[in-house]
Structures are given as structure tokens and as C-alpha cells.
Amino acid sequence: MRVLGLPWAYWIVWVVVLVIAIGRFVPPLLATYLTTDRELPASSAGLIISVFGVGGVLSSLVGGYLADRYGHVPVVVWSQAASAGALCLIALELGHLALVAVLFAYGFSSHLANPALNAMIVGRVPPQDRERAFTLNTWALNLGFAVGPLCASWVAVRSFSLVFYLEAALLLAAAIVVCLWLGRASVTRSDAIILTVPETLTTLRRDWVFLSFSLTMVALMAVYLQAFTTLPMILAEEGLPVSFYGLLMAMNGGLLCLLSVPFVRVMDRIANKTVLLHAGVLLIGAGYVVELGADARWHHAVAMALWTLAELAIFPVAWTIVSDLAPDRMLGTYLGVGGMYLAGGHVVAAGLGGTLLELVGPRGLHLVCLGVLVLVSVAFGLQSGGRRDREQSGRDRALRRVVRPTPVPCP
């Protein structure tokens, strides 16, 4: 059975991604809990909550390697079980240090499954349908981000603890569904050799095609994420209220949810991935051109809309390229590295963006961003020739090994 042109096994993974995304309400909800019920200052609450993100960054590469070594389904199940346990602990009246430790564990465990889930998508979806699959996967993520805080805030009025227990139950239910319907059929390798950690790192270090693409993506993300790091500061300097930036964020999430499914048709009509990458870079650049002359609220709204469209064009293509470049026995690891693009870009965006904003002002920052985008576009063009053969080889292998699983019980 196929829905929207994708196999039923993909939609099981999609539901799991949605459940995990709903659970990402924890940091914003805890911010309210710590500053109201615990009466902590905002600075202390922010530091405590930041460890959730630290755990998520560290888990991406680890989760990818574990998925290659032990299989995709076990890693997803371990991740959901550990996340459910962490959520139950968060619901308790923990001390500050204990809460920091548990939040780190939750950030680590909740992100641990991401490479395995992406690898499960790659293993179940034919190469020609992967852009569609990753576009709809982005839809699940954004839908979860939108629904999670809304539901959590409604339940939290009655009980903060109940919110965490309900999400823990959802995660355990998702783990059971994965066990029963996907079973052990999640990994199909072309050979039985499992690389050690040093061998894995050596392979990554020698893959210049993949590394050059990865570095270019981090640079692109550093520019794109200025919308989420320095833009709030710029709006504040213009005298605009925080609520306006919240409205822009709501518009970003709403557009992603509304346009993800229609955008699938656009992806189906454009076979050349490099064209889509260039289109995404052009849209980001157009947003910064608008920002250069922005003197009204609607200018910022137009820029955000352009950046949202760029996100729809870039992310599914980037995941598809990573999956095509990955050796069969290192699919999870490569997808784990791909999962670090946003995290790495965020580090650069937050570190350099604020410094540039202070030194050269908003206009100077936007001009620098446009210059970086030109270099990124040139890099994508230069890399396309070297990637083409690798991508085609990866798609040919994928056509021979796409998994069509039958229900197999977990061990």
C-alpha cells in the first residue's frame, strides 16, 4: 500500500518522527516552569535548559555510528525508551544539578534516533522518491513543533508533571509500533564488515567529496540561521516588540506546514539537485536583499517567507545527497554528520553573527551574508561534477537494496 506515492513503512517512520517532534516542547515549557514555579532568574533557567541542546549535538554522530553497528530499529527503540525514562524523571521535583543531568540525558537520547530514522527512510524509499520523503519528513517535524507546545501548555494548566508522563507514554507507544511493524528488517548491508570508531573517522576524513559538501552546508546554515540569531537583535534595535518576532516564527512554522505537501510536486519536476540547491541559495539571498532596505514590518515578513521557501528547497535535497554519497555500511554515520549541519551552522551563526552585527551593523552583516552566499553557490557548482558519479552509484545500489519489510518481532 502506498500513500502519496510512498510505502506504508515510510509512514510508520513518519509517525515516530512526529511523536518525537511533539516531545521537543520540553525546553520552552521548562523555561516557564523554572521561572514561575521554581522562581529562578531567566539567566539561570536559560543555562539549565541549554544542556538539552548540547546533548542533542553530541548524540547525532554517536547515533549514526550505533545505527550502523547495531541496526536502525534497536537504536530507535533504545532512544525512545531512554527518552521516556528521562521525561518521567523531569516530572519529579529534582534539584537543579539533577535536572541539568537529566535534561542533558533527554537531549542526548531524544536526538539519538535521528540518524537511524533517516536511514530507515532511505532504506525503504526508492531513490527517485527520496526528496518527496524528506520533504514530508520536514512536515512531520514542523507539525510536531507546532502541536507539541500547544497541547503541552493546555495540559500544563492542570499539571506540569502530567505533560511529561503523557509524552513518555507516546514515546513508548512509538517504540512498540517500530518493533512490531518494522522489526529487524531495517538494515541491509552490501557486506558484513562493521567498522570500528577509528576506521569510521578515517573514512570520513578521506572522503573529500562529502567533507567539502558538508563544510559548504555548514556555511550556508550559518547564513540562513542569522534569521534565528541576529534578526531578533536587529528587530529590537528598530524598536519592534518581541511579539512581532514571535509572529514571524509562527509564520515560518505555518508556511512550512502548509507548503510541504504542495512543494512535493515541485520537487518531482526538478531532477537536478544542484538546481534546487542554487534556488535555495537564491531565495536566502533575496531575503537579505529585502532586509537591506527593510523599514517596515512587512519587509521583514517578506524576508522570512523567502527564507522559509529556501528551507523547503534545501533540506530535503541535502538529506538526499548525503544518503546517496554514503557507503552502505556507513549510512547512519553519514546521516549523523548531516544532522550536525544545523548545529554547526548555529554555532557559527551565533558566534560570528553577533560580533559582525556589533562591528559593522545590520547592513554590513547582511552584505557579508550575501558575499558568503555567492561563495556557497560557486562551491555547489564546483562540487556538482565530483558528486554526480558518486550520487548515481549510490542510487544504483539503493535500487538493489530498498527494504520491503514484513512484521518481525523485536528481540
Salt bridges, closest charged atoms under 4 A:
GLU93 OE1 - ARG38 NE 3.80
ASP129 OD2 - ARG2 NH2 3.30
GLU131 OE2 - LYS273 NZ 3.65
ASP207 OD2 - ARG390 NH2 2.89
GLU238 OE1 - HIS300 NE2 2.92
ASP268 OD2 - ARG132 NH2 2.60
GLU291 OE2 - HIS300 ND1 2.78
ASP295 OD1 - HIS299 ND1 3.12
ASP324 OD1 - ARG130 NH1 2.90
ASP324 OD2 - LYS273 NZ 3.62
ASP324 OD2 - ARG395 NH1 3.24
ASP328 OD1 - ARG397 NE 3.15
ASP328 OD1 - ARG401 NE 3.03
GLU391 OE2 - ARG387 NE 2.79
GLU391 OE1 - ARG395 NH1 3.75
